[in-house]
Amino acid sequence: MSTTVLPDSEAIDLTHTKAPTLSGPPPRGKRRLQWLPYALVGPAILFELLIHIVPMLVGIWISFVQLTKYFIANWGAAPFAGLHNYSVAIDFNQAIGRGLLNSFLITCAFTVLVVGLSWGFGMAAAVALQKEFRGRGLFRTLFLVPYALPMYAGVITWKFMFQRDSGALNHLLVDQLHLFAQAPFWLIGNNAFVAVVVVAIWKTWPFAFLMLMAGLQSVPADVYEAASVDGAKPFRQWRSITLPMVRPVNVTLVLVMFLWTFNDFNTPFVLFGSTAQPPAADLLSFHIYNASFITWNFGSGAAMSVLLLIFLLIVTGIYLAVTNRRSVRA
């Protein structure tokens, strides 16, 4: 049996041969799978545009026109005002500007108290319920009731409790504990600020408790045991272990509570009514509502809303820049 040897010029170089490639469009199933993420995200983007982006752009446009009750039937006929609405809003020598500044300062005090006390109550409750004991699940459920309860139902209940003659609060403070000689007014006068702060804390602190309790679940128990063996007291453990470990949760939590509280409209609206609120509790969101729908000057109200948006964006940007810089240094 003989073999044929090919010359060098006719030899096949197997090292440079390439495997055959398949060309053509991808399978139909694969093409359909590529469009699936866009199809799922599309409705969310559409509703975001319709519910948030488009109304925000319309509000910015209204802030540059004199949209009053005379042009409410035909927005396009409202005369262009330029920056006039903004100049009136920040002119603190006039009544509108002074009212807006006073409302802004009250809202700042309201936000600091509500966010600070809500975070403090939430942290205390989360730390207290971190260790296992009998009845811990019951306490967790009870602490989350204000967060699970519909907001309007909770605030209306507080409104009845704050009534001067038939309210449960005055019955407790005056008739039972005898702390006051006569029943105070809680929904008018200076006490209105105390009332709105109490209600806001009541409905905000369970959210802080829930977030901090979830963050504490990631802290290993061995760290606390080692610190206890080394002689660290509970406060030192909280300051040196708990706070650093839940710092990422606190960064987001404080920002979210700040934005919610500074923009809070439902609490004063339900607590004091839809027409006006006491000067001591003149929160900014409700002040803008009155400037728009009570005086029918939608251009001025829209300018105040845009100024509020700019302020919140600036504060949020500064807060995130500071917290991110601290996290990088750490």
C-alpha positions in Angstrom: 0.0 0.0 0.0 1.5 3.3 -1.1 1.1 6.8 0.2 1.2 10.0 -1.7 3.2 12.9 -0.3 2.2 16.4 -1.4 4.8 18.9 -2.2 5.5 21.8 0.1 3.7 24.2 -2.2 0.5 22.2 -2.1 0.6 21.4 1.7 -2.4 22.6 3.7 -1.5 25.0 6.6 -3.9 23.8 9.3 -2.6 26.4 11.8 -4.2 29.3 9.8 -7.5 27.8 9.1 -10.5 29.4 10.7 -13.7 27.8 11.8 -16.7 28.6 9.7 -18.8 31.5 11.1 -22.5 31.8 11.0 -23.8 34.9 9.5 -27.3 36.3 9.4 -29.9 37.8 11.8 -30.2 36.5 15.3 -32.9 34.0 16.1 -36.4 35.5 16.5 -36.6 34.5 20.1 -33.3 36.3 20.9 -34.5 39.5 19.2 -37.7 39.5 21.2 -35.7 39.0 24.4 -33.6 42.1 23.7 -36.7 44.3 23.6 -38.2 42.8 26.7 -36.4 45.1 29.3 -37.4 48.2 27.3 -41.0 47.0 27.1 -41.0 46.5 30.9 -39.5 49.8 31.8 -41.5 51.8 29.2 -44.7 52.1 31.1 -42.9 53.3 34.2 -41.1 56.0 32.2 -44.3 57.0 30.6 -46.2 57.4 33.9 -43.2 59.2 35.4 -43.3 61.7 32.6 -47.1 62.2 32.9 -47.2 62.4 36.7 -44.0 64.2 37.6 -42.0 65.6 34.7 -44.8 67.2 32.6 -46.5 68.9 35.6 -43.2 70.2 36.9 -42.4 71.8 33.5 -45.9 73.3 33.3 -45.4 74.7 36.8 -42.1 76.3 35.8 -43.9 77.8 32.8 -46.7 79.2 35.0 -44.1 80.9 37.2 -43.1 83.1 34.3 -46.7 84.4 33.5 -49.3 86.3 35.4 -51.8 83.5 35.7 -54.6 84.9 37.9 -58.3 84.2 38.1 -58.9 86.4 35.1 -56.9 84.1 32.8 -57.7 80.7 34.5 -60.1 79.8 31.6 -57.5 80.6 29.0 -53.9 80.0 30.2 -52.4 81.0 26.8 -53.8 84.5 27.2 -52.0 85.1 30.5 -49.4 87.9 30.0 -45.7 87.1 30.3 -44.3 88.3 33.6 -40.6 87.3 33.3 -39.0 87.3 36.7 -41.6 89.5 38.3 -43.2 86.7 40.3 -39.8 85.7 41.7 -38.9 89.2 42.6 -42.1 89.7 44.5 -41.6 86.4 46.3 -38.1 87.3 47.6 -38.8 90.9 48.3 -38.8 90.7 52.1 -39.8 94.4 52.4 -43.2 93.6 51.1 -46.0 91.5 52.7 -45.7 88.5 50.3 -42.0 88.3 50.7 -42.2 88.6 54.5 -44.9 86.0 54.7 -42.8 83.6 52.6 -39.7 84.2 54.7 -41.6 83.6 57.9 -43.1 80.4 56.6 -39.7 79.3 55.5 -38.2 79.8 58.9 -41.1 78.0 60.6 -40.7 75.1 58.2 -37.0 74.9 58.9 -37.7 74.7 62.7 -40.4 72.1 62.1 -38.1 70.0 59.9 -35.2 70.0 62.4 -37.5 69.0 65.3 -39.4 66.3 63.4 -36.4 64.7 61.7 -34.2 64.9 64.8 -36.7 63.5 67.2 -38.0 60.9 64.7 -34.5 59.6 64.2 -33.8 59.6 67.9 -37.0 57.7 68.7 -36.4 55.3 65.8 -32.8 54.6 66.9 -33.7 54.1 70.5 -36.5 51.6 69.6 -34.3 49.8 67.1 -31.5 49.3 69.6 -33.9 48.3 72.4 -35.5 45.6 70.2 -32.2 44.4 68.8 -31.7 41.6 71.4 -34.1 38.8 71.6 -36.6 38.7 74.5 -40.2 37.5 75.0 -42.7 39.8 73.3 -40.2 41.4 70.9 -42.4 40.7 67.9 -45.4 42.3 69.6 -43.5 45.5 70.3 -42.2 45.6 66.7 -45.7 45.3 65.4 -47.1 48.0 67.7 -44.3 50.4 66.8 -45.1 50.0 63.1 -48.8 50.7 63.5 -48.6 54.5 62.8 -46.6 53.8 59.6 -49.1 51.2 58.5 -52.2 53.2 59.4 -53.6 55.4 56.6 -52.3 58.9 57.0 -55.6 60.7 56.8 -57.2 58.4 59.3 -54.3 59.0 61.8 -54.2 62.8 61.4 -58.0 63.0 61.7 -57.8 61.0 64.9 -55.2 63.4 66.3 -57.5 66.3 65.3 -60.3 64.9 67.5 -57.8 64.3 70.3 -56.6 67.9 70.1 -60.1 69.4 70.5 -60.3 71.8 73.5 -63.5 70.6 75.1 -64.0 67.0 74.1 -60.4 66.0 73.2 -58.7 63.1 74.9 -55.5 65.1 75.3 -57.0 67.8 77.4 -59.0 65.3 79.4 -55.7 63.6 80.3 -53.7 66.7 81.0 -56.4 68.8 82.8 -58.8 66.3 84.3 -56.5 63.4 85.1 -53.0 64.8 85.6 -54.1 68.4 86.6 -51.1 69.9 84.7 -53.2 72.8 83.4 -55.7 75.0 85.2 -57.9 75.2 82.1 -58.0 73.4 78.8 -55.6 74.9 76.3 -56.3 75.4 72.6 -54.1 73.1 70.5 -55.2 73.9 67.0 -55.0 77.7 67.2 -52.4 80.1 68.5 -48.8 79.2 69.4 -49.8 75.7 70.5 -50.6 74.8 66.8 -46.9 74.5 66.1 -46.6 71.9 68.9 -49.6 70.0 67.6 -48.3 69.7 64.1 -44.9 68.7 65.3 -46.3 66.0 67.5 -48.5 64.6 64.7 -45.6 64.7 62.2 -43.3 62.8 64.6 -45.9 60.3 65.4 -46.3 59.3 61.7 -42.6 59.7 60.8 -40.6 57.9 63.5 -41.9 54.3 62.7 -40.3 54.7 59.3 -36.9 55.6 60.9 -37.4 52.7 63.3 -38.1 50.2 60.4 -35.0 51.3 58.4 -32.7 51.3 61.4 -34.0 48.0 62.6 -33.2 46.5 59.2 -29.8 48.1 59.2 -29.0 46.7 62.7 -29.7 43.1 61.4 -26.4 43.3 59.4 -24.3 44.1 62.5 -22.7 40.8 63.8 -23.5 39.9 67.4 -19.9 38.8 67.9 -18.7 42.4 67.6 -20.8 43.4 70.6 -19.7 40.4 72.6 -16.1 41.2 72.0 -16.6 44.8 73.0 -18.5 43.8 76.1 -15.6 41.5 77.1 -13.2 44.4 76.6 -15.2 46.5 79.0 -17.1 48.7 76.6 -20.4 50.1 78.1 -23.6 50.1 76.1 -23.3 53.8 75.2 -19.7 53.2 74.0 -20.8 50.2 72.0 -23.6 52.3 70.4 -21.2 55.1 69.5 -18.3 53.0 68.3 -20.1 50.0 66.7 -23.7 50.8 66.0 -23.4 54.2 64.5 -20.5 53.4 62.1 -22.1 50.1 61.0 -25.5 51.7 60.1 -24.0 54.9 58.6 -25.0 54.0 55.0 -28.6 53.6 56.3 -28.5 56.9 58.2 -27.3 58.8 55.1 -30.3 57.8 53.1 -32.7 57.9 56.0 -32.0 61.4 57.0 -32.2 62.7 53.5 -35.5 61.0 52.8 -37.0 62.2 56.1 -35.8 65.7 55.4 -37.4 65.8 51.9 -40.7 64.3 53.2 -40.9 66.6 56.2 -40.0 69.9 54.4 -42.6 69.2 51.8 -45.2 67.9 54.2 -48.6 69.2 53.1 -51.1 66.6 54.2 -50.5 66.9 57.9 -51.3 70.7 58.2 -54.0 70.4 55.5 -55.9 67.7 57.4 -55.1 69.0 60.9 -56.1 72.7 60.5 -58.5 72.6 57.5 -58.3 73.5 53.9 -58.8 77.3 54.1 -56.1 78.7 56.5 -53.8 77.6 59.2 -52.5 79.3 62.3 -49.6 81.7 61.8 -47.5 79.7 64.3 -47.8 76.6 62.1 -47.6 78.3 58.7 -45.6 75.5 56.9 -44.2 76.3 53.5 -46.1 73.8 51.4 -49.5 75.0 52.8 -48.4 78.6 52.5 -47.8 78.0 48.8 -51.2 76.3 48.5 -52.9 79.4 50.1 -50.9 81.7 47.8 -52.2 79.8 44.8 -55.7 78.7 45.5 -56.9 81.3 48.1 -55.7 84.4 46.3 -56.0 82.8 42.9 -52.5 84.0 41.9 -51.1 80.8 40.4 -48.1 82.6 38.9 -46.9 83.7 42.3 -47.6 80.3 43.8 -45.7 78.6 41.0 -42.7 80.9 41.5 -42.7 80.0 45.2 -42.8 76.3 44.3 -39.9 76.6 41.9 -37.9 78.4 44.6 -38.7 75.6 47.0 -37.5 73.1 44.4 -34.2 74.9 43.9 -33.6 75.1 47.7 -34.2 71.4 48.1 -31.9 70.5 45.2 -29.2 72.7 46.6 -29.5 71.2 50.1 -29.6 67.7 48.7 -26.5 68.3 46.5 -24.5 69.7 49.5 -25.6 66.9 51.7 -24.7 64.2 49.3 -21.3 65.9 48.5 -20.5 66.1 52.2 -21.5 62.5 53.0 -19.7 61.1 50.0 -16.5 62.9 50.9 -16.7 61.5 54.5 -17.3 58.0 53.2 -14.2 58.3 50.8 -12.1 59.5 53.7 -13.3 56.6 55.9 
